[in-house]
Amino acid sequence: GTFVAKVLAGGAENELQGLLKRAFTKVANVKPPASRSDSSEKFVVATGFRGVPGDRSLTD
């Protein structure tokens, strides 16, 4: 599976990335070319969902 989210710098984006890195094989920050350079927005794209370690909520 794939996860995409728009995030703003200065928030909890580092915490989000840490969580995503445990559940996905690849996590990247993307700033689209159409986005203004002074804008704090970016997108987090995570691919290769492998599940959350220790979480059995989907299998119970």
mmCIF file as gemmi writes it, N, C-alpha and C atoms, coordinates in Angstrom:
data_model
loop_
_atom_site.group_PDB
_atom_site.id
_atom_site.type_symbol
_atom_site.label_atom_id
_atom_site.label_alt_id
_atom_site.label_comp_id
_atom_site.label_asym_id
_atom_site.label_entity_id
_atom_site.label_seq_id
_atom_site.pdbx_PDB_ins_code
_atom_site.Cartn_x
_atom_site.Cartn_y
_atom_site.Cartn_z
_atom_site.occupancy
_atom_site.B_iso_or_equiv
_atom_site.pdbx_formal_charge
_atom_site.auth_seq_id
_atom_site.auth_asym_id
_atom_site.pdbx_PDB_model_num
ATOM 1 N N . GLY Axp A 1 ? 0.802 -1.18 0 1 0 ? 1 A 1
ATOM 2 C CA . GLY Axp A 1 ? 0 0 0 1 0 ? 1 A 1
ATOM 3 C C . GLY Axp A 1 ? 0.852 1.254 0 1 0 ? 1 A 1
ATOM 4 N N . THR Axp A 2 ? 0.206 2.35 -0.254 1 0 ? 2 A 1
ATOM 5 C CA . THR Axp A 2 ? 0.858 3.654 -0.352 1 0 ? 2 A 1
ATOM 6 C C . THR Axp A 2 ? 0.142 4.664 0.523 1 0 ? 2 A 1
ATOM 7 N N . PHE Axp A 3 ? 0.903 5.582 1.119 1 0 ? 3 A 1
ATOM 8 C CA . PHE Axp A 3 ? 0.369 6.646 1.957 1 0 ? 3 A 1
ATOM 9 C C . PHE Axp A 3 ? 0.946 7.961 1.466 1 0 ? 3 A 1
ATOM 10 N N . VAL Axp A 4 ? 0.076 8.962 1.269 1 0 ? 4 A 1
ATOM 11 C CA . VAL Axp A 4 ? 0.511 10.297 0.859 1 0 ? 4 A 1
ATOM 12 C C . VAL Axp A 4 ? -0.176 11.311 1.758 1 0 ? 4 A 1
ATOM 13 N N . ALA Axp A 5 ? 0.601 12.262 2.291 1 0 ? 5 A 1
ATOM 14 C CA . ALA Axp A 5 ? 0.03 13.302 3.147 1 0 ? 5 A 1
ATOM 15 C C . ALA Axp A 5 ? 0.739 14.625 2.891 1 0 ? 5 A 1
ATOM 16 N N . LYS Axp A 6 ? -0.032 15.691 2.913 1 0 ? 6 A 1
ATOM 17 C CA . LYS Axp A 6 ? 0.531 17.037 2.824 1 0 ? 6 A 1
ATOM 18 C C . LYS Axp A 6 ? 0.847 17.483 4.246 1 0 ? 6 A 1
ATOM 19 N N . VAL Axp A 7 ? 2.071 17.94 4.472 1 0 ? 7 A 1
ATOM 20 C CA . VAL Axp A 7 ? 2.48 18.378 5.803 1 0 ? 7 A 1
ATOM 21 C C . VAL Axp A 7 ? 3.101 19.769 5.719 1 0 ? 7 A 1
ATOM 22 N N . LEU Axp A 8 ? 3.067 20.473 6.832 1 0 ? 8 A 1
ATOM 23 C CA . LEU Axp A 8 ? 3.682 21.79 6.93 1 0 ? 8 A 1
ATOM 24 C C . LEU Axp A 8 ? 4.879 21.705 7.86 1 0 ? 8 A 1
ATOM 25 N N . ALA Axp A 9 ? 5.964 22.355 7.496 1 0 ? 9 A 1
ATOM 26 C CA . ALA Axp A 9 ? 7.172 22.349 8.32 1 0 ? 9 A 1
ATOM 27 C C . ALA Axp A 9 ? 6.883 23.024 9.654 1 0 ? 9 A 1
ATOM 28 N N . GLY Axp A 10 ? 7.559 22.543 10.682 1 0 ? 10 A 1
ATOM 29 C CA . GLY Axp A 10 ? 7.394 23.134 12.002 1 0 ? 10 A 1
ATOM 30 C C . GLY Axp A 10 ? 6.39 22.411 12.872 1 0 ? 10 A 1
ATOM 31 N N . GLY Axp A 11 ? 5.766 21.391 12.325 1 0 ? 11 A 1
ATOM 32 C CA . GLY Axp A 11 ? 4.797 20.614 13.098 1 0 ? 11 A 1
ATOM 33 C C . GLY Axp A 11 ? 5.435 19.331 13.592 1 0 ? 11 A 1
ATOM 34 N N . ALA Axp A 12 ? 4.676 18.279 13.551 1 0 ? 12 A 1
ATOM 35 C CA . ALA Axp A 12 ? 5.148 16.983 14.032 1 0 ? 12 A 1
ATOM 36 C C . ALA Axp A 12 ? 5.587 16.089 12.875 1 0 ? 12 A 1
ATOM 37 N N . GLU Axp A 13 ? 6.12 16.701 11.808 1 0 ? 13 A 1
ATOM 38 C CA . GLU Axp A 13 ? 6.471 15.904 10.634 1 0 ? 13 A 1
ATOM 39 C C . GLU Axp A 13 ? 7.578 14.893 10.914 1 0 ? 13 A 1
ATOM 40 N N . ASN Axp A 14 ? 8.505 15.199 11.819 1 0 ? 14 A 1
ATOM 41 C CA . ASN Axp A 14 ? 9.561 14.234 12.145 1 0 ? 14 A 1
ATOM 42 C C . ASN Axp A 14 ? 8.998 13.018 12.867 1 0 ? 14 A 1
ATOM 43 N N . GLU Axp A 15 ? 8.049 13.247 13.747 1 0 ? 15 A 1
ATOM 44 C CA . GLU Axp A 15 ? 7.404 12.135 14.448 1 0 ? 15 A 1
ATOM 45 C C . GLU Axp A 15 ? 6.614 11.278 13.459 1 0 ? 15 A 1
ATOM 46 N N . LEU Axp A 16 ? 5.911 11.925 12.541 1 0 ? 16 A 1
ATOM 47 C CA . LEU Axp A 16 ? 5.152 11.2 11.518 1 0 ? 16 A 1
ATOM 48 C C . LEU Axp A 16 ? 6.086 10.347 10.677 1 0 ? 16 A 1
ATOM 49 N N . GLN Axp A 17 ? 7.206 10.917 10.254 1 0 ? 17 A 1
ATOM 50 C CA . GLN Axp A 17 ? 8.152 10.151 9.441 1 0 ? 17 A 1
ATOM 51 C C . GLN Axp A 17 ? 8.694 8.947 10.198 1 0 ? 17 A 1
ATOM 52 N N . GLY Axp A 18 ? 8.96 9.102 11.479 1 0 ? 18 A 1
ATOM 53 C CA . GLY Axp A 18 ? 9.439 7.982 12.279 1 0 ? 18 A 1
ATOM 54 C C . GLY Axp A 18 ? 8.435 6.843 12.326 1 0 ? 18 A 1
ATOM 55 N N . LEU Axp A 19 ? 7.17 7.192 12.502 1 0 ? 19 A 1
ATOM 56 C CA . LEU Axp A 19 ? 6.117 6.169 12.513 1 0 ? 19 A 1
ATOM 57 C C . LEU Axp A 19 ? 6.001 5.488 11.155 1 0 ? 19 A 1
ATOM 58 N N . LEU Axp A 20 ? 6.053 6.283 10.1 1 0 ? 20 A 1
ATOM 59 C CA . LEU Axp A 20 ? 5.914 5.727 8.755 1 0 ? 20 A 1
ATOM 60 C C . LEU Axp A 20 ? 7.082 4.813 8.399 1 0 ? 20 A 1
ATOM 61 N N . LYS Axp A 21 ? 8.285 5.152 8.839 1 0 ? 21 A 1
ATOM 62 C CA . LYS Axp A 21 ? 9.455 4.328 8.526 1 0 ? 21 A 1
ATOM 63 C C . LYS Axp A 21 ? 9.374 2.945 9.158 1 0 ? 21 A 1
ATOM 64 N N . ARG Axp A 22 ? 8.619 2.825 10.241 1 0 ? 22 A 1
ATOM 65 C CA . ARG Axp A 22 ? 8.438 1.505 10.858 1 0 ? 22 A 1
ATOM 66 C C . ARG Axp A 22 ? 7.414 0.668 10.101 1 0 ? 22 A 1
ATOM 67 N N . ALA Axp A 23 ? 6.492 1.316 9.386 1 0 ? 23 A 1
ATOM 68 C CA . ALA Axp A 23 ? 5.4 0.588 8.744 1 0 ? 23 A 1
ATOM 69 C C . ALA Axp A 23 ? 5.546 0.455 7.228 1 0 ? 23 A 1
ATOM 70 N N . PHE Axp A 24 ? 6.449 1.234 6.611 1 0 ? 24 A 1
ATOM 71 C CA . PHE Axp A 24 ? 6.62 1.215 5.158 1 0 ? 24 A 1
ATOM 72 C C . PHE Axp A 24 ? 8.085 0.975 4.806 1 0 ? 24 A 1
ATOM 73 N N . THR Axp A 25 ? 8.317 0.412 3.625 1 0 ? 25 A 1
ATOM 74 C CA . THR Axp A 25 ? 9.69 0.134 3.204 1 0 ? 25 A 1
ATOM 75 C C . THR Axp A 25 ? 10.409 1.381 2.714 1 0 ? 25 A 1
ATOM 76 N N . LYS Axp A 26 ? 9.674 2.365 2.185 1 0 ? 26 A 1
ATOM 77 C CA . LYS Axp A 26 ? 10.303 3.584 1.673 1 0 ? 26 A 1
ATOM 78 C C . LYS Axp A 26 ? 9.47 4.795 2.061 1 0 ? 26 A 1
ATOM 79 N N . VAL Axp A 27 ? 10.129 5.831 2.593 1 0 ? 27 A 1
ATOM 80 C CA . VAL Axp A 27 ? 9.462 7.078 2.974 1 0 ? 27 A 1
ATOM 81 C C . VAL Axp A 27 ? 10.274 8.232 2.387 1 0 ? 27 A 1
ATOM 82 N N . ALA Axp A 28 ? 9.594 9.131 1.669 1 0 ? 28 A 1
ATOM 83 C CA . ALA Axp A 28 ? 10.292 10.253 1.033 1 0 ? 28 A 1
ATOM 84 C C . ALA Axp A 28 ? 9.52 11.548 1.225 1 0 ? 28 A 1
ATOM 85 N N . ASN Axp A 29 ? 10.267 12.649 1.3 1 0 ? 29 A 1
ATOM 86 C CA . ASN Axp A 29 ? 9.678 13.986 1.303 1 0 ? 29 A 1
ATOM 87 C C . ASN Axp A 29 ? 9.712 14.51 -0.122 1 0 ? 29 A 1
ATOM 88 N N . VAL Axp A 30 ? 8.591 15.062 -0.571 1 0 ? 30 A 1
ATOM 89 C CA . VAL Axp A 30 ? 8.507 15.565 -1.937 1 0 ? 30 A 1
ATOM 90 C C . VAL Axp A 30 ? 7.958 16.982 -1.906 1 0 ? 30 A 1
ATOM 91 N N . LYS Axp A 31 ? 8.634 17.889 -2.609 1 0 ? 31 A 1
ATOM 92 C CA . LYS Axp A 31 ? 8.14 19.256 -2.765 1 0 ? 31 A 1
ATOM 93 C C . LYS Axp A 31 ? 7.885 19.435 -4.256 1 0 ? 31 A 1
ATOM 94 N N . PRO Axp A 32 ? 6.62 19.516 -4.651 1 0 ? 32 A 1
ATOM 95 C CA . PRO Axp A 32 ? 6.293 19.624 -6.074 1 0 ? 32 A 1
ATOM 96 C C . PRO Axp A 32 ? 6.896 20.888 -6.697 1 0 ? 32 A 1
ATOM 97 N N . PRO Axp A 33 ? 7.278 20.826 -7.955 1 0 ? 33 A 1
ATOM 98 C CA . PRO Axp A 33 ? 7.837 21.995 -8.635 1 0 ? 33 A 1
ATOM 99 C C . PRO Axp A 33 ? 6.875 23.189 -8.649 1 0 ? 33 A 1
ATOM 100 N N . ALA Axp A 34 ? 5.583 22.929 -8.624 1 0 ? 34 A 1
ATOM 101 C CA . ALA Axp A 34 ? 4.594 24.008 -8.661 1 0 ? 34 A 1
ATOM 102 C C . ALA Axp A 34 ? 4.446 24.716 -7.314 1 0 ? 34 A 1
ATOM 103 N N . SER Axp A 35 ? 5.012 24.147 -6.264 1 0 ? 35 A 1
ATOM 104 C CA . SER Axp A 35 ? 4.927 24.743 -4.934 1 0 ? 35 A 1
ATOM 105 C C . SER Axp A 35 ? 5.915 25.907 -4.833 1 0 ? 35 A 1
ATOM 106 N N . ARG Axp A 36 ? 5.479 27.008 -4.25 1 0 ? 36 A 1
ATOM 107 C CA . ARG Axp A 36 ? 6.373 28.164 -4.099 1 0 ? 36 A 1
ATOM 108 C C . ARG Axp A 36 ? 7.553 27.806 -3.195 1 0 ? 36 A 1
ATOM 109 N N . SER Axp A 37 ? 8.708 28.334 -3.512 1 0 ? 37 A 1
ATOM 110 C CA . SER Axp A 37 ? 9.913 27.991 -2.752 1 0 ? 37 A 1
ATOM 111 C C . SER Axp A 37 ? 9.844 28.459 -1.303 1 0 ? 37 A 1
ATOM 112 N N . ASP Axp A 38 ? 9.104 29.538 -1.028 1 0 ? 38 A 1
ATOM 113 C CA . ASP Axp A 38 ? 9.002 30.031 0.347 1 0 ? 38 A 1
ATOM 114 C C . ASP Axp A 38 ? 7.886 29.357 1.14 1 0 ? 38 A 1
ATOM 115 N N . SER Axp A 39 ? 7.162 28.445 0.503 1 0 ? 39 A 1
ATOM 116 C CA . SER Axp A 39 ? 6.08 27.732 1.178 1 0 ? 39 A 1
ATOM 117 C C . SER Axp A 39 ? 6.656 26.623 2.058 1 0 ? 39 A 1
ATOM 118 N N . SER Axp A 40 ? 6.069 26.429 3.23 1 0 ? 40 A 1
ATOM 119 C CA . SER Axp A 40 ? 6.545 25.387 4.14 1 0 ? 40 A 1
ATOM 120 C C . SER Axp A 40 ? 5.877 24.041 3.88 1 0 ? 40 A 1
ATOM 121 N N . GLU Axp A 41 ? 5.045 23.965 2.842 1 0 ? 41 A 1
ATOM 122 C CA . GLU Axp A 41 ? 4.349 22.708 2.576 1 0 ? 41 A 1
ATOM 123 C C . GLU Axp A 41 ? 5.23 21.738 1.801 1 0 ? 41 A 1
ATOM 124 N N . LYS Axp A 42 ? 5.021 20.467 2.092 1 0 ? 42 A 1
ATOM 125 C CA . LYS Axp A 42 ? 5.647 19.387 1.351 1 0 ? 42 A 1
ATOM 126 C C . LYS Axp A 42 ? 4.744 18.171 1.488 1 0 ? 42 A 1
ATOM 127 N N . PHE Axp A 43 ? 5.07 17.137 0.766 1 0 ? 43 A 1
ATOM 128 C CA . PHE Axp A 43 ? 4.298 15.907 0.836 1 0 ? 43 A 1
ATOM 129 C C . PHE Axp A 43 ? 5.192 14.786 1.34 1 0 ? 43 A 1
ATOM 130 N N . VAL Axp A 44 ? 4.628 13.931 2.162 1 0 ? 44 A 1
ATOM 131 C CA . VAL Axp A 44 ? 5.311 12.724 2.606 1 0 ? 44 A 1
ATOM 132 C C . VAL Axp A 44 ? 4.678 11.575 1.833 1 0 ? 44 A 1
ATOM 133 N N . VAL Axp A 45 ? 5.515 10.817 1.14 1 0 ? 45 A 1
ATOM 134 C CA . VAL Axp A 45 ? 5.045 9.68 0.351 1 0 ? 45 A 1
ATOM 135 C C . VAL Axp A 45 ? 5.702 8.427 0.906 1 0 ? 45 A 1
ATOM 136 N N . ALA Axp A 46 ? 4.878 7.483 1.326 1 0 ? 46 A 1
ATOM 137 C CA . ALA Axp A 46 ? 5.377 6.218 1.874 1 0 ? 46 A 1
ATOM 138 C C . ALA Axp A 46 ? 4.839 5.078 1.016 1 0 ? 46 A 1
ATOM 139 N N . THR Axp A 47 ? 5.721 4.167 0.626 1 0 ? 47 A 1
ATOM 140 C CA . THR Axp A 47 ? 5.309 3.034 -0.204 1 0 ? 47 A 1
ATOM 141 C C . THR Axp A 47 ? 5.794 1.727 0.422 1 0 ? 47 A 1
ATOM 142 N N . GLY Axp A 48 ? 5.17 0.645 0.005 1 0 ? 48 A 1
ATOM 143 C CA . GLY Axp A 48 ? 5.566 -0.674 0.485 1 0 ? 48 A 1
ATOM 144 C C . GLY Axp A 48 ? 5.098 -0.963 1.897 1 0 ? 48 A 1
ATOM 145 N N . PHE Axp A 49 ? 3.811 -0.805 2.149 1 0 ? 49 A 1
ATOM 146 C CA . PHE Axp A 49 ? 3.278 -1.045 3.493 1 0 ? 49 A 1
ATOM 147 C C . PHE Axp A 49 ? 3.564 -2.472 3.922 1 0 ? 49 A 1
ATOM 148 N N . ARG Axp A 50 ? 4.163 -2.61 5.085 1 0 ? 50 A 1
ATOM 149 C CA . ARG Axp A 50 ? 4.481 -3.942 5.602 1 0 ? 50 A 1
ATOM 150 C C . ARG Axp A 50 ? 3.795 -4.228 6.929 1 0 ? 50 A 1
ATOM 151 N N . GLY Axp A 51 ? 2.947 -3.317 7.361 1 0 ? 51 A 1
ATOM 152 C CA . GLY Axp A 51 ? 2.236 -3.497 8.618 1 0 ? 51 A 1
ATOM 153 C C . GLY Axp A 51 ? 2.943 -2.779 9.751 1 0 ? 51 A 1
ATOM 154 N N . VAL Axp A 52 ? 2.272 -2.714 10.872 1 0 ? 52 A 1
ATOM 155 C CA . VAL Axp A 52 ? 2.835 -2.068 12.049 1 0 ? 52 A 1
ATOM 156 C C . VAL Axp A 52 ? 3.332 -3.157 12.989 1 0 ? 52 A 1
ATOM 157 N N . PRO Axp A 53 ? 4.62 -3.124 13.353 1 0 ? 53 A 1
ATOM 158 C CA . PRO Axp A 53 ? 5.158 -4.168 14.237 1 0 ? 53 A 1
ATOM 159 C C . PRO Axp A 53 ? 4.353 -4.291 15.53 1 0 ? 53 A 1
ATOM 160 N N . GLY Axp A 54 ? 3.949 -5.512 15.836 1 0 ? 54 A 1
ATOM 161 C CA . GLY Axp A 54 ? 3.219 -5.767 17.072 1 0 ? 54 A 1
ATOM 162 C C . GLY Axp A 54 ? 1.73 -5.482 17.005 1 0 ? 54 A 1
ATOM 163 N N . ASP Axp A 55 ? 1.247 -4.944 15.893 1 0 ? 55 A 1
ATOM 164 C CA . ASP Axp A 55 ? -0.179 -4.62 15.762 1 0 ? 55 A 1
ATOM 165 C C . ASP Axp A 55 ? -0.901 -5.769 15.083 1 0 ? 55 A 1
ATOM 166 N N . ARG Axp A 56 ? -1.811 -6.379 15.811 1 0 ? 56 A 1
ATOM 167 C CA . ARG Axp A 56 ? -2.573 -7.494 15.253 1 0 ? 56 A 1
ATOM 168 C C . ARG Axp A 56 ? -4.037 -7.119 15.05 1 0 ? 56 A 1
ATOM 169 N N . SER Axp A 57 ? -4.347 -5.829 15.082 1 0 ? 57 A 1
ATOM 170 C CA . SER Axp A 57 ? -5.742 -5.4 15.014 1 0 ? 57 A 1
ATOM 171 C C . SER Axp A 57 ? -6.418 -5.794 13.705 1 0 ? 57 A 1
ATOM 172 N N . LEU Axp A 58 ? -5.665 -5.944 12.635 1 0 ? 58 A 1
ATOM 173 C CA . LEU Axp A 58 ? -6.263 -6.327 11.361 1 0 ? 58 A 1
ATOM 174 C C . LEU Axp A 58 ? -6.447 -7.833 11.242 1 0 ? 58 A 1
ATOM 175 N N . THR Axp A 59 ? -5.765 -8.599 12.081 1 0 ? 59 A 1
ATOM 176 C CA . THR Axp A 59 ? -5.856 -10.053 11.978 1 0 ? 59 A 1
ATOM 177 C C . THR Axp A 59 ? -6.681 -10.679 13.085 1 0 ? 59 A 1
ATOM 178 N N . ASP Axp A 60 ? -7.053 -9.926 14.09 1 0 ? 60 A 1
ATOM 179 C CA . ASP Axp A 60 ? -7.85 -10.471 15.201 1 0 ? 60 A 1
ATOM 180 C C . ASP Axp A 60 ? -9.333 -10.471 14.881 1 0 ? 60 A 1
